[in-house]
Amino acid sequence: MPSSRDLQYWLALSKTPELGPARLKILYEHFKSAQNIREASKQQFMEVEGIGPLTAEIIFNAINQIDINEKLAWRSHGTVEE
């Protein structure tokens, strides 16, 4: 079973508009965990087959704009995120 931290990383990745199911699968196959994807550098993204410099930068910037704690805040307040 994944750790709660890994689940938090998956939540953040799933909320990243630039990452659809196909791209997430490719990234997971390369990096082997959601945490590794979340912590990857632009250069590391470019090492993934089919991801060039522009796509690597878009993914890197999008992932690093997601605030995991903000996405989890609805849990403690009992409200549904929009």
C-alpha positions as CSV (number, residue, x, y, z in Angstrom):
1,M,0.0,0.0,0.0
2,P,1.4,3.5,-0.9
3,S,2.4,5.7,2.0
4,S,0.3,8.7,2.8
5,R,3.1,11.0,1.5
6,D,3.1,9.1,-1.8
7,L,-0.7,9.5,-2.0
8,Q,-0.2,13.2,-1.4
9,Y,2.2,13.3,-4.3
10,W,-0.3,11.4,-6.5
11,L,-3.0,13.9,-5.5
12,A,-0.8,16.8,-6.5
13,L,0.1,15.2,-9.8
14,S,-3.6,14.4,-10.6
15,K,-4.4,18.1,-10.1
16,T,-1.8,19.1,-12.6
17,P,-3.7,20.0,-15.9
18,E,-0.6,19.3,-18.0
19,L,-0.5,15.7,-16.9
20,G,-3.1,13.4,-18.3
21,P,-3.2,9.7,-17.8
22,A,-0.9,8.8,-20.7
23,R,1.8,11.2,-19.7
24,L,1.5,10.2,-16.0
25,K,1.9,6.6,-17.0
26,I,5.1,7.4,-19.0
27,L,6.5,9.4,-16.1
28,Y,5.7,6.7,-13.6
29,E,7.3,4.1,-15.7
30,H,10.5,6.2,-15.9
31,F,10.6,7.6,-12.3
32,K,9.0,4.6,-10.5
33,S,7.1,6.7,-7.9
34,A,5.0,9.8,-7.5
35,Q,7.5,11.3,-5.2
36,N,10.3,10.9,-7.7
37,I,8.1,12.6,-10.4
38,R,7.3,15.4,-8.0
39,E,10.9,16.0,-7.1
40,A,12.3,15.6,-10.7
41,S,14.3,18.5,-12.3
42,K,13.7,19.9,-15.7
43,Q,16.8,18.0,-16.9
44,Q,15.4,14.7,-15.5
45,F,12.1,15.2,-17.3
46,M,14.0,15.7,-20.6
47,E,15.6,12.3,-20.1
48,V,12.1,10.7,-20.5
49,E,11.5,9.5,-24.0
50,G,9.2,11.8,-25.9
51,I,9.6,14.8,-23.6
52,G,11.6,17.7,-25.0
53,P,12.9,20.9,-23.3
54,L,9.6,22.8,-23.7
55,T,7.4,20.0,-22.4
56,A,9.9,19.4,-19.5
57,E,9.7,23.0,-18.5
58,I,5.9,23.1,-18.7
59,I,5.6,19.9,-16.6
60,F,8.2,21.1,-14.1
61,N,6.6,24.5,-13.6
62,A,3.1,23.0,-13.4
63,I,4.1,20.4,-10.8
64,N,5.9,23.0,-8.7
65,Q,2.9,25.4,-8.6
66,I,0.6,22.8,-6.9
67,D,0.4,23.1,-3.1
68,I,-0.2,19.7,-1.7
69,N,-1.4,21.1,1.7
70,E,-3.9,23.4,0.0
71,K,-5.3,20.5,-2.0
72,L,-5.6,18.5,1.3
73,A,-7.2,21.3,3.3
74,W,-10.7,20.4,2.3
75,R,-10.3,17.2,4.2
76,S,-9.9,19.0,7.5
77,H,-12.7,21.5,6.8
78,G,-15.2,18.9,5.6
79,T,-15.8,20.8,2.3
80,V,-15.5,19.6,-1.2
81,E,-12.9,21.2,-3.4
82,E,-14.1,22.9,-6.6
